[in-house]
Amino acid sequence: MKMLVHVWICLMALLAATTISSLVPLGEANVVLNIVIAVAKTVLVAMFFMHLRHSIPLLRLIAAVGLVTLSLLFILSGADFVTRNIERSAWQATQPSTSAAGQQSQ
């Protein structure tokens, strides 16, 4: 029970670190830092609260395969979103830009 309390305190410290890092302008390093913190929290939850630390190797393998599959789905969905070119269809009305509307009224 004492170990779980220590893990919970570590999770709260990592939560505070995530919150503080969102307030500090680090540029692209914010993304990397928050991903590292999220992975650390995931490992703590999986090892201690899901009891994977003391489970049989097959159960650990199944958890790892699920995590890899989820990561692959996120990566492929993100790649599709980033590489997609959004164009207006012919039936969609074009919106006048605000700068052009402002010039016409003057």
N, CA, C and O atoms as CSV, one atom per row, in Angstrom:
chain,resi,resn,atom,element,x,y,z
A,1,MET,N,N,0.825,-1.202,0.000
A,1,MET,CA,C,0.000,0.000,0.000
A,1,MET,C,C,0.858,1.250,0.000
A,1,MET,O,O,0.530,2.244,-0.648
A,2,LYS,N,N,1.977,1.191,0.744
A,2,LYS,CA,C,2.878,2.338,0.830
A,2,LYS,C,C,3.490,2.646,-0.538
A,2,LYS,O,O,3.674,3.810,-0.894
A,3,MET,N,N,3.804,1.590,-1.305
A,3,MET,CA,C,4.386,1.772,-2.636
A,3,MET,C,C,3.400,2.482,-3.558
A,3,MET,O,O,3.804,3.343,-4.340
A,4,LEU,N,N,2.115,2.137,-3.480
A,4,LEU,CA,C,1.106,2.766,-4.330
A,4,LEU,C,C,0.945,4.245,-4.005
A,4,LEU,O,O,0.697,5.056,-4.898
A,5,VAL,N,N,1.084,4.597,-2.741
A,5,VAL,CA,C,1.010,6.005,-2.356
A,5,VAL,C,C,2.194,6.766,-2.944
A,5,VAL,O,O,2.035,7.892,-3.416
A,6,HIS,N,N,3.373,6.161,-2.918
A,6,HIS,CA,C,4.544,6.807,-3.514
A,6,HIS,C,C,4.382,6.977,-5.024
A,6,HIS,O,O,4.755,8.011,-5.579
A,7,VAL,N,N,3.830,5.973,-5.678
A,7,VAL,CA,C,3.590,6.068,-7.124
A,7,VAL,C,C,2.572,7.159,-7.404
A,7,VAL,O,O,2.715,7.914,-8.366
A,8,TRP,N,N,1.543,7.247,-6.568
A,8,TRP,CA,C,0.532,8.293,-6.759
A,8,TRP,C,C,1.152,9.681,-6.580
A,8,TRP,O,O,0.819,10.605,-7.323
A,9,ILE,N,N,2.031,9.833,-5.623
A,9,ILE,CA,C,2.715,11.114,-5.426
A,9,ILE,C,C,3.574,11.445,-6.643
A,9,ILE,O,O,3.614,12.596,-7.078
A,10,CYS,N,N,4.257,10.449,-7.191
A,10,CYS,CA,C,5.047,10.666,-8.414
A,10,CYS,C,C,4.146,11.080,-9.574
A,10,CYS,O,O,4.510,11.953,-10.361
A,11,LEU,N,N,2.977,10.460,-9.681
A,11,LEU,CA,C,2.037,10.831,-10.743
A,11,LEU,C,C,1.544,12.265,-10.572
A,11,LEU,O,O,1.388,12.987,-11.557
A,12,MET,N,N,1.299,12.679,-9.336
A,12,MET,CA,C,0.881,14.063,-9.086
A,12,MET,C,C,2.006,15.047,-9.407
A,12,MET,O,O,1.751,16.142,-9.909
A,13,ALA,N,N,3.255,14.656,-9.117
A,13,ALA,CA,C,4.391,15.514,-9.464
A,13,ALA,C,C,4.533,15.634,-10.979
A,13,ALA,O,O,4.829,16.713,-11.492
A,14,LEU,N,N,4.324,14.538,-11.690
A,14,LEU,CA,C,4.383,14.586,-13.157
A,14,LEU,C,C,3.233,15.408,-13.724
A,14,LEU,O,O,3.396,16.095,-14.732
A,15,LEU,N,N,2.072,15.338,-13.078
A,15,LEU,CA,C,0.946,16.179,-13.494
A,15,LEU,C,C,1.282,17.655,-13.313
A,15,LEU,O,O,0.985,18.477,-14.180
A,16,ALA,N,N,1.899,17.984,-12.191
A,16,ALA,CA,C,2.316,19.373,-11.958
A,16,ALA,C,C,3.361,19.799,-12.984
A,16,ALA,O,O,3.332,20.932,-13.466
A,17,ALA,N,N,4.277,18.904,-13.318
A,17,ALA,CA,C,5.289,19.221,-14.330
A,17,ALA,C,C,4.655,19.473,-15.692
A,17,ALA,O,O,5.094,20.357,-16.427
A,18,THR,N,N,3.632,18.709,-16.030
A,18,THR,CA,C,2.918,18.929,-17.296
A,18,THR,C,C,2.237,20.280,-17.288
A,18,THR,O,O,2.287,21.007,-18.280
A,19,THR,N,N,1.606,20.624,-16.189
A,19,THR,CA,C,0.915,21.909,-16.088
A,19,THR,C,C,1.898,23.074,-16.164
A,19,THR,O,O,1.648,24.059,-16.858
A,20,ILE,N,N,2.999,22.959,-15.457
A,20,ILE,CA,C,3.999,24.028,-15.470
A,20,ILE,C,C,4.641,24.163,-16.842
A,20,ILE,O,O,4.901,25.277,-17.298
A,21,SER,N,N,4.899,23.045,-17.501
A,21,SER,CA,C,5.533,23.108,-18.826
A,21,SER,C,C,4.618,23.751,-19.862
A,21,SER,O,O,5.101,24.298,-20.853
A,22,SER,N,N,3.317,23.693,-19.650
A,22,SER,CA,C,2.413,24.341,-20.601
A,22,SER,C,C,2.441,25.856,-20.454
A,22,SER,O,O,2.056,26.573,-21.377
A,23,LEU,N,N,2.889,26.350,-19.310
A,23,LEU,CA,C,2.956,27.780,-19.077
A,23,LEU,C,C,4.296,28.391,-19.473
A,23,LEU,O,O,4.408,29.610,-19.600
A,24,VAL,N,N,5.315,27.550,-19.669
A,24,VAL,CA,C,6.650,28.027,-20.025
A,24,VAL,C,C,6.814,27.927,-21.544
A,24,VAL,O,O,6.666,26.841,-22.104
A,25,PRO,N,N,7.120,29.045,-22.222
A,25,PRO,CA,C,7.264,29.003,-23.687
A,25,PRO,C,C,8.606,28.391,-24.105
A,25,PRO,O,O,9.621,29.086,-24.139
A,26,LEU,N,N,8.610,27.109,-24.417
A,26,LEU,CA,C,9.826,26.416,-24.837
A,26,LEU,C,C,9.840,26.098,-26.323
A,26,LEU,O,O,10.780,25.472,-26.812
A,27,GLY,N,N,8.818,26.518,-27.041
A,27,GLY,CA,C,8.751,26.228,-28.472
A,27,GLY,C,C,8.435,24.769,-28.724
A,27,GLY,O,O,7.516,24.205,-28.130
A,28,GLU,N,N,9.211,24.162,-29.616
A,28,GLU,CA,C,8.996,22.751,-29.969
A,28,GLU,C,C,9.371,21.812,-28.824
A,28,GLU,O,O,8.919,20.668,-28.792
A,29,ALA,N,N,10.182,22.277,-27.900
A,29,ALA,CA,C,10.581,21.433,-26.774
A,29,ALA,C,C,9.405,21.118,-25.857
A,29,ALA,O,O,9.441,20.119,-25.139
A,30,ASN,N,N,8.360,21.950,-25.866
A,30,ASN,CA,C,7.160,21.664,-25.066
A,30,ASN,C,C,6.526,20.345,-25.469
A,30,ASN,O,O,6.116,19.557,-24.617
A,31,VAL,N,N,6.447,20.109,-26.769
A,31,VAL,CA,C,5.829,18.871,-27.259
A,31,VAL,C,C,6.646,17.667,-26.810
A,31,VAL,O,O,6.099,16.692,-26.296
A,32,VAL,N,N,7.949,17.742,-27.005
A,32,VAL,CA,C,8.815,16.621,-26.636
A,32,VAL,C,C,8.768,16.377,-25.134
A,32,VAL,O,O,8.665,15.233,-24.692
A,33,LEU,N,N,8.843,17.448,-24.349
A,33,LEU,CA,C,8.804,17.324,-22.891
A,33,LEU,C,C,7.492,16.703,-22.418
A,33,LEU,O,O,7.496,15.826,-21.554
A,34,ASN,N,N,6.373,17.153,-22.979
A,34,ASN,CA,C,5.072,16.614,-22.558
A,34,ASN,C,C,4.894,15.163,-22.979
A,34,ASN,O,O,4.241,14.396,-22.272
A,35,ILE,N,N,5.461,14.774,-24.115
A,35,ILE,CA,C,5.382,13.367,-24.528
A,35,ILE,C,C,6.215,12.501,-23.591
A,35,ILE,O,O,5.790,11.407,-23.219
A,36,VAL,N,N,7.390,12.976,-23.208
A,36,VAL,CA,C,8.227,12.223,-22.262
A,36,VAL,C,C,7.513,12.070,-20.921
A,36,VAL,O,O,7.530,10.991,-20.329
A,37,ILE,N,N,6.893,13.134,-20.446
A,37,ILE,CA,C,6.153,13.064,-19.183
A,37,ILE,C,C,4.975,12.093,-19.307
A,37,ILE,O,O,4.714,11.322,-18.383
A,38,ALA,N,N,4.272,12.123,-20.423
A,38,ALA,CA,C,3.133,11.214,-20.623
A,38,ALA,C,C,3.585,9.759,-20.659
A,38,ALA,O,O,2.907,8.888,-20.114
A,39,VAL,N,N,4.711,9.490,-21.288
A,39,VAL,CA,C,5.229,8.113,-21.322
A,39,VAL,C,C,5.610,7.665,-19.913
A,39,VAL,O,O,5.351,6.523,-19.534
A,40,ALA,N,N,6.221,8.555,-19.140
A,40,ALA,CA,C,6.578,8.205,-17.761
A,40,ALA,C,C,5.334,7.888,-16.937
A,40,ALA,O,O,5.330,6.933,-16.160
A,41,LYS,N,N,4.285,8.683,-17.102
A,41,LYS,CA,C,3.042,8.419,-16.364
A,41,LYS,C,C,2.419,7.100,-16.814
A,41,LYS,O,O,1.889,6.351,-15.993
A,42,THR,N,N,2.479,6.817,-18.098
A,42,THR,CA,C,1.926,5.564,-18.613
A,42,THR,C,C,2.662,4.363,-18.045
A,42,THR,O,O,2.043,3.371,-17.658
A,43,VAL,N,N,3.981,4.453,-17.997
A,43,VAL,CA,C,4.774,3.342,-17.455
A,43,VAL,C,C,4.459,3.131,-15.972
A,43,VAL,O,O,4.324,1.992,-15.527
A,44,LEU,N,N,4.343,4.203,-15.217
A,44,LEU,CA,C,4.017,4.061,-13.792
A,44,LEU,C,C,2.653,3.402,-13.587
A,44,LEU,O,O,2.509,2.505,-12.757
A,45,VAL,N,N,1.665,3.850,-14.341
A,45,VAL,CA,C,0.322,3.270,-14.201
A,45,VAL,C,C,0.324,1.803,-14.612
A,45,VAL,O,O,-0.264,0.965,-13.928
A,46,ALA,N,N,0.980,1.491,-15.721
A,46,ALA,CA,C,0.988,0.105,-16.206
A,46,ALA,C,C,1.730,-0.823,-15.244
A,46,ALA,O,O,1.268,-1.929,-14.962
A,47,MET,N,N,2.851,-0.381,-14.755
A,47,MET,CA,C,3.659,-1.254,-13.904
A,47,MET,C,C,3.075,-1.452,-12.501
A,47,MET,O,O,3.110,-2.560,-11.967
A,48,PHE,N,N,2.542,-0.392,-11.910
A,48,PHE,CA,C,2.126,-0.503,-10.515
A,48,PHE,C,C,0.622,-0.679,-10.344
A,48,PHE,O,O,0.195,-1.561,-9.598
A,49,PHE,N,N,-0.191,0.131,-11.012
A,49,PHE,CA,C,-1.637,0.041,-10.809
A,49,PHE,C,C,-2.263,-1.100,-11.612
A,49,PHE,O,O,-3.272,-1.672,-11.201
A,50,MET,N,N,-1.660,-1.428,-12.761
A,50,MET,CA,C,-2.165,-2.558,-13.547
A,50,MET,C,C,-1.425,-3.851,-13.185
A,50,MET,O,O,-1.729,-4.914,-13.725
A,51,HIS,N,N,-0.469,-3.757,-12.286
A,51,HIS,CA,C,0.295,-4.900,-11.774
A,51,HIS,C,C,1.026,-5.667,-12.871
A,51,HIS,O,O,1.167,-6.886,-12.774
A,52,LEU,N,N,1.492,-4.983,-13.905
A,52,LEU,CA,C,2.242,-5.661,-14.960
A,52,LEU,C,C,3.661,-6.003,-14.511
A,52,LEU,O,O,4.326,-6.830,-15.135
A,53,ARG,N,N,4.115,-5.388,-13.459
A,53,ARG,CA,C,5.459,-5.656,-12.951
A,53,ARG,C,C,5.580,-7.090,-12.449
A,53,ARG,O,O,6.637,-7.707,-12.580
A,54,HIS,N,N,4.519,-7.616,-11.883
A,54,HIS,CA,C,4.551,-8.966,-11.314
A,54,HIS,C,C,3.723,-9.967,-12.124
A,54,HIS,O,O,3.475,-11.076,-11.649
A,55,SER,N,N,3.299,-9.606,-13.314
A,55,SER,CA,C,2.450,-10.513,-14.097
A,55,SER,C,C,3.298,-11.449,-14.952
A,55,SER,O,O,4.521,-11.326,-15.021
A,56,ILE,N,N,2.620,-12.376,-15.592
A,56,ILE,CA,C,3.323,-13.332,-16.454
A,56,ILE,C,C,3.787,-12.619,-17.724
A,56,ILE,O,O,3.190,-11.618,-18.118
A,57,PRO,N,N,4.832,-13.114,-18.365
A,57,PRO,CA,C,5.366,-12.453,-19.561
A,57,PRO,C,C,4.361,-12.340,-20.705
A,57,PRO,O,O,4.404,-11.374,-21.467
A,58,LEU,N,N,3.465,-13.305,-20.835
A,58,LEU,CA,C,2.478,-13.238,-21.912
A,58,LEU,C,C,1.557,-12.038,-21.744
A,58,LEU,O,O,1.200,-11.391,-22.728
A,59,LEU,N,N,1.173,-11.735,-20.518
A,59,LEU,CA,C,0.308,-10.588,-20.258
A,59,LEU,C,C,1.038,-9.273,-20.557
A,59,LEU,O,O,0.448,-8.327,-21.080
A,60,ARG,N,N,2.331,-9.230,-20.215
A,60,ARG,CA,C,3.132,-8.043,-20.554
A,60,ARG,C,C,3.249,-7.875,-22.061
A,60,ARG,O,O,3.188,-6.756,-22.570
A,61,LEU,N,N,3.414,-8.978,-22.772
A,61,LEU,CA,C,3.506,-8.936,-24.238
A,61,LEU,C,C,2.201,-8.441,-24.845
A,61,LEU,O,O,2.221,-7.646,-25.786
A,62,ILE,N,N,1.083,-8.893,-24.327
A,62,ILE,CA,C,-0.222,-8.455,-24.836
A,62,ILE,C,C,-0.411,-6.962,-24.601
A,62,ILE,O,O,-0.921,-6.258,-25.472
A,63,ALA,N,N,-0.006,-6.475,-23.438
A,63,ALA,CA,C,-0.107,-5.041,-23.158
A,63,ALA,C,C,0.794,-4.245,-24.093
A,63,ALA,O,O,0.396,-3.180,-24.565
A,64,ALA,N,N,1.986,-4.731,-24.367
A,64,ALA,CA,C,2.914,-4.041,-25.266
A,64,ALA,C,C,2.377,-4.022,-26.692
A,64,ALA,O,O,2.493,-3.009,-27.383
A,65,VAL,N,N,1.799,-5.117,-27.133
A,65,VAL,CA,C,1.230,-5.169,-28.485
A,65,VAL,C,C,0.067,-4.190,-28.607
A,65,VAL,O,O,-0.067,-3.521,-29.632
A,66,GLY,N,N,-0.767,-4.097,-27.591
A,66,GLY,CA,C,-1.860,-3.123,-27.607
A,66,GLY,C,C,-1.349,-1.702,-27.674
A,66,GLY,O,O,-1.903,-0.876,-28.398
A,67,LEU,N,N,-0.293,-1.406,-26.925
A,67,LEU,CA,C,0.290,-0.070,-26.934
A,67,LEU,C,C,0.924,0.254,-28.283
A,67,LEU,O,O,0.780,1.371,-28.780
A,68,VAL,N,N,1.618,-0.704,-28.874
A,68,VAL,CA,C,2.223,-0.491,-30.201
A,68,VAL,C,C,1.139,-0.284,-31.254
A,68,VAL,O,O,1.282,0.574,-32.125
A,69,THR,N,N,0.067,-1.054,-31.186
A,69,THR,CA,C,-1.025,-0.904,-32.141
A,69,THR,C,C,-1.680,0.467,-32.020
A,69,THR,O,O,-1.961,1.114,-33.028
A,70,LEU,N,N,-1.922,0.906,-30.800
A,70,LEU,CA,C,-2.503,2.228,-30.584
A,70,LEU,C,C,-1.572,3.328,-31.098
A,70,LEU,O,O,-2.030,4.285,-31.722
A,71,SER,N,N,-0.273,3.194,-30.840
A,71,SER,CA,C,0.701,4.169,-31.333
A,71,SER,C,C,0.719,4.200,-32.850
A,71,SER,O,O,0.779,5.276,-33.445
A,72,LEU,N,N,0.667,3.054,-33.474
A,72,LEU,CA,C,0.652,2.984,-34.936
A,72,LEU,C,C,-0.586,3.663,-35.511
A,72,LEU,O,O,-0.496,4.371,-36.514
A,73,LEU,N,N,-1.733,3.454,-34.886
A,73,LEU,CA,C,-2.952,4.110,-35.355
A,73,LEU,C,C,-2.862,5.623,-35.231
A,73,LEU,O,O,-3.284,6.344,-36.136
A,74,PHE,N,N,-2.312,6.118,-34.115
A,74,PHE,CA,C,-2.131,7.563,-33.946
A,74,PHE,C,C,-1.155,8.119,-34.975
A,74,PHE,O,O,-1.408,9.176,-35.553
A,75,ILE,N,N,-0.050,7.430,-35.213
A,75,ILE,CA,C,0.956,7.908,-36.160
A,75,ILE,C,C,0.390,7.943,-37.575
A,75,ILE,O,O,0.586,8.925,-38.291
A,76,LEU,N,N,-0.300,6.903,-37.982
A,76,LEU,CA,C,-0.857,6.872,-39.339
A,76,LEU,C,C,-1.971,7.897,-39.514
A,76,LEU,O,O,-2.079,8.516,-40.572
A,77,SER,N,N,-2.798,8.084,-38.492
A,77,SER,CA,C,-3.850,9.102,-38.578
A,77,SER,C,C,-3.251,10.501,-38.628
A,77,SER,O,O,-3.732,11.356,-39.372
A,78,GLY,N,N,-2.213,10.739,-37.846
A,78,GLY,CA,C,-1.546,12.037,-37.873
A,78,GLY,C,C,-0.874,12.303,-39.210
A,78,GLY,O,O,-0.916,13.427,-39.709
A,79,ALA,N,N,-0.256,11.285,-39.798
A,79,ALA,CA,C,0.379,11.449,-41.110
A,79,ALA,C,C,-0.664,11.755,-42.177
A,79,ALA,O,O,-0.414,12.570,-43.066
A,80,ASP,N,N,-1.820,11.121,-42.104
A,80,ASP,CA,C,-2.886,11.397,-43.060
A,80,ASP,C,C,-3.396,12.828,-42.899
A,80,ASP,O,O,-3.644,13.515,-43.890
A,81,PHE,N,N,-3.551,13.270,-41.673
A,81,PHE,CA,C,-4.047,14.622,-41.423
A,81,PHE,C,C,-3.059,15.681,-41.896
A,81,PHE,O,O,-3.460,16.688,-42.481
A,82,VAL,N,N,-1.778,15.463,-41.648
A,82,VAL,CA,C,-0.759,16.447,-42.016
A,82,VAL,C,C,-0.604,16.549,-43.530
A,82,VAL,O,O,-0.386,17.642,-44.052
A,83,THR,N,N,-0.711,15.437,-44.239
A,83,THR,CA,C,-0.468,15.443,-45.682
A,83,THR,C,C,-1.719,15.718,-46.510
A,83,THR,O,O,-1.635,15.775,-47.737
A,84,ARG,N,N,-2.852,15.886,-45.886
A,84,ARG,CA,C,-4.097,16.105,-46.621
A,84,ARG,C,C,-4.181,17.541,-47.125
A,84,ARG,O,O,-3.889,18.483,-46.388
A,85,ASN,N,N,-4.582,17.702,-48.383
A,85,ASN,CA,C,-4.756,19.020,-48.982
A,85,ASN,C,C,-6.249,19.329,-49.001
A,85,ASN,O,O,-7.020,18.618,-49.646
A,86,ILE,N,N,-6.659,20.374,-48.306
A,86,ILE,CA,C,-8.068,20.720,-48.206
A,86,ILE,C,C,-8.396,21.754,-49.276
A,86,ILE,O,O,-7.836,22.850,-49.288
A,87,GLU,N,N,-9.295,21.397,-50.162
A,87,GLU,CA,C,-9.724,22.302,-51.232
A,87,GLU,C,C,-11.236,22.461,-51.156
A,87,GLU,O,O,-11.952,21.566,-50.706
A,88,ARG,N,N,-11.700,23.615,-51.604
A,88,ARG,CA,C,-13.149,23.844,-51.640
A,88,ARG,C,C,-13.745,23.111,-52.834
A,88,ARG,O,O,-13.120,23.006,-53.889
A,89,SER,N,N,-14.944,22.614,-52.657
A,89,SER,CA,C,-15.670,21.988,-53.757
A,89,SER,C,C,-16.285,23.053,-54.635
A,89,SER,O,O,-16.417,24.207,-54.230
A,90,ALA,N,N,-16.663,22.659,-55.848
A,90,ALA,CA,C,-17.226,23.621,-56.791
A,90,ALA,C,C,-18.564,24.169,-56.305
A,90,ALA,O,O,-18.908,25.307,-56.626
A,91,TRP,N,N,-19.318,23.400,-55.549
A,91,TRP,CA,C,-20.635,23.845,-55.101
A,91,TRP,C,C,-20.570,24.719,-53.859
A,91,TRP,O,O,-21.583,25.309,-53.483
A,92,GLN,N,N,-19.403,24.824,-53.200
A,92,GLN,CA,C,-19.278,25.674,-52.017
A,92,GLN,C,C,-19.052,27.122,-52.445
A,92,GLN,O,O,-18.236,27.405,-53.322
A,93,ALA,N,N,-19.786,28.025,-51.814
A,93,ALA,CA,C,-19.639,29.442,-52.134
A,93,ALA,C,C,-18.320,29.943,-51.573
A,93,ALA,O,O,-17.907,29.555,-50.480
A,94,THR,N,N,-17.671,30.801,-52.326
A,94,THR,CA,C,-16.422,31.369,-51.837
A,94,THR,C,C,-16.734,32.522,-50.898
A,94,THR,O,O,-17.623,33.329,-51.168
A,95,GLN,N,N,-16.011,32.596,-49.813
A,95,GLN,CA,C,-16.201,33.646,-48.819
A,95,GLN,C,C,-15.306,34.829,-49.182
A,95,GLN,O,O,-14.109,34.640,-49.401
A,96,PRO,N,N,-15.851,36.038,-49.251
A,96,PRO,CA,C,-14.976,37.187,-49.520
A,96,PRO,C,C,-14.062,37.435,-48.330
A,96,PRO,O,O,-14.471,37.280,-47.179
A,97,SER,N,N,-12.842,37.816,-48.607
A,97,SER,CA,C,-11.903,38.081,-47.522
A,97,SER,C,C,-12.278,39.382,-46.827
A,97,SER,O,O,-12.901,40.253,-47.433
A,98,THR,N,N,-11.910,39.515,-45.583
A,98,THR,CA,C,-12.290,40.707,-44.816
A,98,THR,C,C,-11.550,41.942,-45.322
A,98,THR,O,O,-12.086,43.047,-45.232
A,99,SER,N,N,-10.344,41.792,-45.847
A,99,SER,CA,C,-9.608,42.947,-46.331
A,99,SER,C,C,-10.243,43.475,-47.635
A,99,SER,O,O,-10.268,44.685,-47.860
A,100,ALA,N,N,-10.749,42.582,-48.485
A,100,ALA,CA,C,-11.381,43.006,-49.727
A,100,ALA,C,C,-12.721,43.684,-49.427
A,100,ALA,O,O,-13.084,44.652,-50.095
A,101,ALA,N,N,-13.452,43.190,-48.436
A,101,ALA,CA,C,-14.744,43.794,-48.077
A,101,ALA,C,C,-14.519,45.182,-47.487
A,101,ALA,O,O,-15.315,46.090,-47.727
A,102,GLY,N,N,-13.449,45.358,-46.720
A,102,GLY,CA,C,-13.175,46.633,-46.113
A,102,GLY,C,C,-12.767,47.685,-47.146
A,102,GLY,O,O,-13.052,48.869,-46.968
A,103,GLN,N,N,-12.106,47.263,-48.220
A,103,GLN,CA,C,-11.675,48.191,-49.257
A,103,GLN,C,C,-12.855,48.635,-50.117
A,103,GLN,O,O,-12.878,49.772,-50.588
A,104,GLN,N,N,-13.832,47.759,-50.330
A,104,GLN,CA,C,-14.983,48.089,-51.164
A,104,GLN,C,C,-15.872,49.105,-50.460
A,104,GLN,O,O,-16.461,49.949,-51.136
A,105,SER,N,N,-15.998,49.066,-49.139
A,105,SER,CA,C,-16.898,49.973,-48.440
A,105,SER,C,C,-16.308,51.366,-48.306
A,105,SER,O,O,-17.045,52.322,-48.061
A,106,GLN,N,N,-15.010,51.502,-48.458
A,106,GLN,CA,C,-14.377,52.822,-48.326
A,106,GLN,C,C,-14.354,53.534,-49.606
A,106,GLN,O,O,-13.858,54.658,-49.678
